[in-house]
Amino acid sequence: MIFPEELFDFDTASCGESFEHQGLFEGIGYVWEALARLASYIETYLEKSLHQHNANIMPGAIVGPHVVLGADVTVEPHVYIKGPALIGDRTEIRHGTYIRENVIIGRDCVIGKSAEIKHAIVMDGAKASHWNYVGDSILGFDVNLGAGVKLSNKKITNDEIRIRDIDGTVYQTGLQKLGAIIGDGTQIGCNAVLNPGILLGKRCLVYPLTSVRQTYFHNEVIKR
């Protein structure tokens, strides 16, 4: 479960539209390698982009110079979008949210209140709506993070982050920062914590207050 096509259905429609940034995953091997090319992908996109669309940026929000906002995006007061960042059509960025460097957020997403997103890919329809931390992570289509969910991206021992697949194979990532990679439709309950380098398959259910410490396949119910 280490390849993009095992976790994400890129033909999933958002109002009849396929994922705009599917090219980010083309030609890579392991799914986490998309994060390594994120900065260069955004830079190239920004060079081709002509202007921001008709976003609703409310008074008190700060939007940096290297940010593209899609049509009908809403940015509420006291949001800081530092950028570089690409934010898709109809997405809501709610009060107090901090969007840091190298972030792609797809269409019809909800981010915040008071979330922090850093070096991450959030696909269409995903939600991190309340006090979430999403660092060095990938959220698939229609993933939902309950209130207070944290995707931890660094070991307290500062060790390299390794990924253990469902068959027990261990992969060296060469990274000291890598959060969670979450398949389409997975739901994470309130105040759960995902440890660094976690893979979750499609349509999993994670109970509230759970500490997730290993990879899980599709349709798993995770209670511990």
Buried (B, 14 or more C-beta within 10 A) or exposed (E): BBEBEBBBBBEBEBEEBEBBBEEBBEEBEBBBBBBEBBEEBBEEBBEEBEEBBEBEBEEEBEBBEBBBBBEBBBBBEBBBBBBBBBBBBBBBBBBBBBBBBBBBBBBBBBBBBBBBBBBBBBBBBBBBBBBBBBBBBBBBBBBBBBBBBBBBBBBEEEEEBBBBBBEEEEBEBEBBBBBBBBBBBBBBBBBBBBBBBBBBBBBBBBBBEBEBBEBBBBEBEBEE
